[in-house]
């Protein structure tokens, strides 16, 4: 089972969260991208852009934060945290 936890924060308070599960035999990269897409659909957000800092954080910690500079449209929160919580 592959699970990702997505959380939206504003002023150091978690406003919303969701867990996306994927038990397919696909690659880790495809699971990550699909989880982010499903999470953004759940939160009614446009998909964020993976900046170099996001890629580096995710590779080292299996967790990253998408701030305003990762989104094309204006967001009404501080950041979207994206964290792998279980991998098979």
HUBEL-V110654 format. One line per field, one symbol per residue. ss: DSSP state (@ for helix, = for strand, . for the rest). phi: phi as a letter, one per 30 degrees, with the letter a starting at -180 (. if undefined). Layout:
ss=???
phi=???
This chain:
ss=.=========..==========.....@@@@@@@@@@@@@@@@........@@@@@@@@@@.====.@@@........========..
phi=.cbbccbccbhibdcbaacccbcdcddddddddddddddddddhbdddcddeddddddddbhaabccedccdddccbdaccbbdcabd
